[in-house]
Amino acid sequence: MAKGRLINRKVIDIVSETAEDSNSIPTPNVFKAYESNIQMLTPVVSDKLRDAVKTYPEQWIFDAITESAEQNKRSWRYIEAILERWQSEGKGGGKRPSKQPEKKPLYRVVN
């Protein structure tokens, strides 16, 4: 697995386990997922991830990281925008609603 690249959907499954060294505190899953798929953590992003874990379900964060990597938009701001949209509009499994108005037929049926 190349660091910083999403090879397949199994990346989230791999990083969903916590790393436990005898010398360190277990690293939360979202930090590993972010570093594996987006970029190295900075102190600012680390704080923002901590806040996001308190605000959003953990699975949403994993899904937003995955979506960000798939779109090749590897930034915290993009992930945060995804989470905010899901919170306001709902996180649905279906297609996004089309922004184009529904086309009306150009003819009318007369009886």
Secondary structure, DSSP 4 states (H G I P E B T S, - for coil): --TT---STHHHHHHTSPB--TTSPPBPHHHHHHHHHT----HHHHHHHHHHHHHS-HHHHHHHHHHHHHTT--SHHHHHHHHHHHHHH---SSPPPPSSPPPPPS-----
